[in-house]
Structure formats: C-alpha cells, structure tokens
Amino acid sequence: MKQAPLIGSVTALSLLMLGLIMSHQSTANSPPLLESRNAYRLAEPSKTPLLNPFQSLAVAAKSLPYLSRMKYAIAAINPEILVEAETVLTDAEVRLTGVGPLNIGMTLEEATDALGMPVVPIGSNISGECSYYQPDTSAQAIGLMVVDNRVIRVDVWPGSSLPTVSGVTIGSSEAELREIYPDQLDATPNPYTRGEFLTLVPNDPELSLYRLVFETDDQGDVVQYRTGQFPAVTWPDGCV
C-alpha cells in the first residue's frame, strides 16, 4: 500500500517528459514563416531545432503547478491507491503536531505528498501571508491554515469524525475533556457559541510550541477544534 511515493516520482518524470514533448511538437507544428518548400525542410526531423536545456526546463516547469492533480488522476487509475488516498484521513488521529501523515510545519507540496491527494485553496482566500486550504476529499471536514507556504494549524470542523489520539471528538463534553486532560486545560469565554475555548497546554517541554484548542457551545459540548503552533492555533477568527 506504500505506492504513493513511487506514483509521485513517476508523475514528476512524466510531467517533465510531457513538457519536452509538447514543446517539441509546438515547434514542429508552428505556422510556417517561409515558403512551403522551406517550411517542409523545417518540418523534417533532422532539421527541427532542439530546445536548449534551459528552455526545456522552463517548459517542463509550467506543468509543475498541476502536479498534485496529475498525481491524484494517476492514482485514480489504480483503485487500490485511490482507496488508500481517500481513507488516509478517515482512519487518522489528531495530535498536537498534526493529523495522520500530515505534520505541522510541512509545505503545501509536502502535505500533498503525505496525504496522497491535492490540497486546494478554500474560496478566494489565497492571498497575503495567511490563507486556508483543504484536502480535495469529502472524507473529512478540515482546513489547513498556511503561512508562508507552510501548514501551521489544522482546523477540524463540524461534520468531521476525526478523533484526537486521546479519543476526543466533536460532540465530546467538557467533563470528558477535563477527565482526559486533567489540569491541562485553560478556559476562556467563547463569544461566538456562548461556550468556552478550552486550550490544552502540553506538559512535555518538547511540545511547548503546540496547542490543542477545543471550542464548546453553551451546553459544554465540543463543536469544533484545532491543533497547531502557538499563537496561531489560538486565533478564533483564523486568518482574519
């Protein structure tokens, strides 16, 4: 089931070759500027000019923004790989440093490779230093806060079934949280839900840069939560 890296490598090489072939065909099929006799000579294989290495790389590079979707499309040809990509989040758990194979601090490209699926922008929120992306799947409702092309926070939204490594999910009660994380939760009022923001502060010094923040409603039940780097993980309005 560990075929995703191989698919990524094959796809990258395929895209480079595709760029070179398309560039070559574009040159060969361009409208003749000379008389038909000379145009015919230009069309001969032995006379067709080749792109220099820098031109070839430039053409191939134009295909790189589509790498994520190409990899997903290639994976779709193999049902086994597609199932693995779709279930990677279904079976994942949320921890202070990430979710499933996704680690806080990864670039968008690394996140795409880790998840085995494209990571796409949410709406028009793709400008400025901070923006939101989401995995291109309906398996889970999560958002990735990205700053300077790196994932620094993961939001788990209503409708998601993702649990934390300790078993907390959307719908868990404040009482359950305090039992699971005794003396580790800082509570502040949540004006949006009339509940609270319950922030898990880790005891491990190596995890001091990370937090888990649970949002509860006026009944004390978790309605959504997030994990990531401090202080971004505590921003109630995300990138706003």
Phi, psi and omega per residue, in radians:
M1 nan -0.040 -3.128
K2 -1.648 0.952 -3.089
Q3 -1.708 -0.115 -3.059
A4 -1.070 -0.774 3.099
P5 -1.040 -0.693 3.118
L6 -1.097 -0.748 3.115
I7 -1.054 -0.721 -3.139
G8 -1.086 -0.764 -3.131
S9 -1.131 -0.804 3.141
V10 -1.075 -0.699 -3.124
T11 -1.127 -0.767 -3.132
A12 -1.050 -0.782 3.123
L13 -1.134 -0.678 3.138
S14 -1.098 -0.696 -3.129
L15 -1.153 -0.689 3.112
L16 -1.101 -0.785 3.124
M17 -1.132 -0.689 3.132
L18 -1.080 -0.721 3.124
G19 -1.094 -0.722 3.138
L20 -1.152 -0.753 -3.126
I21 -1.129 -0.769 -3.125
M22 -1.135 -0.654 3.111
S23 -1.142 -0.727 3.139
H24 -1.115 -0.762 3.139
Q25 -1.158 -0.638 3.133
S26 -1.084 -0.693 3.124
T27 -1.197 -0.729 -3.092
A28 -1.222 -0.532 -3.055
N29 -1.723 0.097 -3.114
S30 -1.185 2.584 -3.105
P31 -0.998 2.353 -3.129
P32 -1.174 2.382 3.116
L33 -1.756 -0.232 -3.133
L34 -1.845 -3.081 3.073
E35 -1.125 2.752 -3.037
S36 -0.955 -0.602 -3.111
R37 -1.151 -0.767 3.135
N38 -1.246 -0.599 3.124
A39 -1.097 -0.681 3.116
Y40 -1.082 -0.677 3.127
R41 -1.120 -0.682 3.141
L42 -1.149 -0.468 -3.104
A43 -1.408 -0.235 -3.135
E44 -1.161 2.408 -3.101
P45 -0.941 -0.699 -3.084
S46 -1.267 -0.274 -3.091
K47 -1.836 -0.169 -3.080
T48 -1.234 2.136 -3.121
P49 -1.186 2.472 3.090
L50 -1.649 2.594 3.089
L51 -1.265 2.511 3.049
N52 -1.269 2.886 -3.046
P53 -0.974 -0.662 -3.103
F54 -1.211 -0.681 3.078
Q55 -1.116 -0.712 -3.137
S56 -1.089 -0.773 3.133
L57 -1.144 -0.639 -3.137
A58 -1.136 -0.738 3.123
V59 -1.137 -0.792 -3.129
A60 -1.118 -0.615 -3.106
A61 -1.117 -0.474 3.136
K62 -1.097 -0.370 -3.132
S63 -1.494 -0.271 -3.040
L64 -1.071 -0.642 3.106
P65 -1.033 -0.346 -3.128
Y66 -1.708 0.166 -3.075
L67 -1.043 -0.765 -3.092
S68 -1.037 -0.850 -3.120
R69 -1.203 -0.585 3.096
M70 -1.118 -0.749 3.130
K71 -1.087 -0.710 -3.139
Y72 -1.166 -0.687 3.136
A73 -1.138 -0.715 3.125
I74 -1.160 -0.692 3.112
A75 -1.094 -0.571 -3.118
A76 -1.132 -0.409 3.108
I77 -1.183 -0.522 3.133
N78 -1.854 1.815 -3.070
P79 -0.959 -0.593 -3.111
E80 -1.119 -0.742 3.132
I81 -1.216 -0.666 -3.135
L82 -1.110 -0.745 3.117
V83 -1.073 -0.724 3.127
E84 -1.070 -0.725 -3.137
A85 -1.156 -0.686 -3.098
E86 -1.280 -0.527 -3.055
T87 -1.661 -0.080 -3.089
V88 -1.075 -0.578 3.093
L89 -1.568 -0.508 3.128
T90 -1.043 -0.664 -3.079
D91 -1.732 0.140 -3.048
A92 -1.442 2.865 3.036
E93 -2.223 2.621 -3.121
V94 -1.677 2.303 3.099
R95 -2.250 3.073 -3.123
L96 -1.067 -0.518 -3.039
T97 -1.824 0.171 3.106
G98 2.701 -2.815 3.124
V99 -2.517 2.193 -3.116
G100 0.958 -2.298 -3.139
P101 -1.383 -0.094 -3.108
L102 -1.548 2.193 3.121
N103 -1.893 2.435 3.020
I104 -1.044 2.341 -3.107
G105 1.814 -0.201 3.110
M106 -1.204 2.625 2.971
T107 -1.303 2.928 3.095
L108 -1.051 -0.665 -3.134
E109 -1.150 -0.732 3.123
E110 -1.179 -0.639 3.099
A111 -1.110 -0.718 3.106
T112 -1.065 -0.795 3.132
D113 -1.128 -0.722 -3.102
A114 -1.140 -0.720 -3.103
L115 -1.425 -0.386 -3.112
G116 1.293 0.426 -3.136
M117 -2.711 2.797 3.133
P118 -1.117 2.625 3.018
V119 -2.021 2.004 -2.963
V120 -1.992 2.630 3.126
P121 -1.183 2.609 3.097
I122 -1.645 2.028 -3.138
G123 1.014 -2.405 -3.122
S124 -1.759 0.213 -3.071
N125 -1.440 1.123 -3.088
I126 -2.244 0.265 -3.127
S127 -1.984 2.840 3.129
G128 1.434 -3.071 -3.088
E129 -1.289 -0.531 -3.072
C130 -2.046 2.346 3.135
S131 -2.683 2.901 -3.108
Y132 -2.003 2.469 3.061
Y133 -2.300 2.909 3.064
Q134 -2.551 2.605 3.046
P135 -1.089 2.475 -3.096
D136 -1.423 1.200 3.137
T137 -2.706 2.688 3.093
S138 -1.686 0.111 -3.073
A139 -1.114 -0.648 -3.114
Q140 -2.526 2.635 3.091
A141 -1.735 1.592 3.132
I142 -2.339 2.695 3.087
G143 -2.200 2.525 3.134
L144 -1.914 2.031 3.038
M145 -1.413 2.190 -3.058
V146 -2.102 2.220 3.079
V147 -2.205 2.189 -3.110
D148 0.918 0.761 3.066
N149 1.199 0.263 3.099
R150 -2.147 2.429 3.112
V151 -1.317 2.071 -3.133
I152 -2.012 -0.088 -3.121
R153 -2.799 2.550 3.073
V154 -2.161 2.134 3.099
D155 -1.720 2.258 3.080
V156 -1.817 1.951 -2.972
W157 -1.715 2.882 3.108
P158 -0.925 2.393 -3.088
G159 1.799 -0.258 3.131
S160 -1.518 2.527 3.120
S161 -1.826 0.109 -3.078
L162 -1.074 2.269 3.064
P163 -1.727 2.781 2.946
T164 -1.363 2.978 3.119
V165 -1.104 -0.330 3.122
S166 -1.664 0.003 3.049
G167 1.688 0.098 3.105
V168 -1.330 2.370 3.088
T169 -2.330 2.986 2.980
I170 -1.064 2.245 -3.064
G171 1.873 -0.299 3.071
S172 -1.118 2.653 -3.106
S173 -1.621 2.798 3.089
E174 -1.059 -0.646 3.117
A175 -1.059 -0.713 3.112
E176 -1.136 -0.722 3.124
L177 -1.063 -0.767 -3.098
R178 -1.222 -0.449 3.059
E179 -1.304 -0.674 -3.127
I180 -1.319 -0.678 -3.111
Y181 -2.071 1.195 -3.095
P182 -1.137 2.319 3.078
D183 1.043 0.419 3.130
Q184 -2.115 -0.007 -3.047
L185 -1.851 2.193 3.008
D186 -1.713 2.202 -3.077
A187 -1.863 2.331 3.028
T188 -2.367 2.646 -3.110
P189 -1.091 2.517 3.076
N190 -1.937 1.769 -3.076
P191 -1.181 -0.333 -3.085
Y192 -1.378 -0.638 -3.069
T193 -1.988 -0.072 -3.043
R194 1.104 0.327 3.044
G195 -1.862 -2.321 -3.115
E196 -2.449 2.786 2.869
F197 -1.700 2.035 3.112
L198 -1.862 1.895 -3.030
T199 -1.784 2.102 3.098
L200 -1.439 2.088 3.089
V201 -1.813 2.004 -3.067
P202 -1.180 2.595 3.084
N203 -1.435 -0.435 -3.100
D204 -1.294 2.087 3.130
P205 -1.000 -0.506 -3.135
E206 -1.227 -0.279 3.140
L207 -1.903 0.291 -3.036
S208 -1.125 -0.318 -3.139
L209 -1.502 -0.015 -3.045
Y210 -2.073 2.731 3.097
R211 -2.539 2.724 2.919
L212 -2.035 2.209 -3.111
V213 -2.081 2.107 3.131
F214 -1.853 2.286 3.090
E215 -1.794 2.197 3.125
T216 -1.939 2.795 3.082
D217 -1.658 -2.995 -3.088
D218 -1.231 -0.135 3.061
Q219 -1.676 -0.059 3.136
G220 1.490 0.260 3.136
D221 -1.761 2.520 3.139
V222 -1.207 2.196 3.121
V223 -1.839 -0.407 3.031
Q224 -2.951 2.877 3.105
Y225 -2.709 2.994 -3.073
R226 -2.650 2.735 3.104
T227 -2.351 2.671 3.127
G228 2.710 -2.872 -3.070
Q229 -1.371 2.506 3.029
F230 -1.497 2.393 0.162
P231 -1.683 -0.057 -3.050
A232 -0.997 -0.594 -3.101
V233 -1.176 -0.300 -3.125
T234 -1.639 -0.090 -3.127
W235 -1.210 2.009 -3.071
P236 -1.203 -0.439 -3.105
D237 -1.813 0.327 3.117
G238 1.147 -2.200 -3.104
C239 -1.411 -0.158 -3.081
V240 -1.171 nan nan
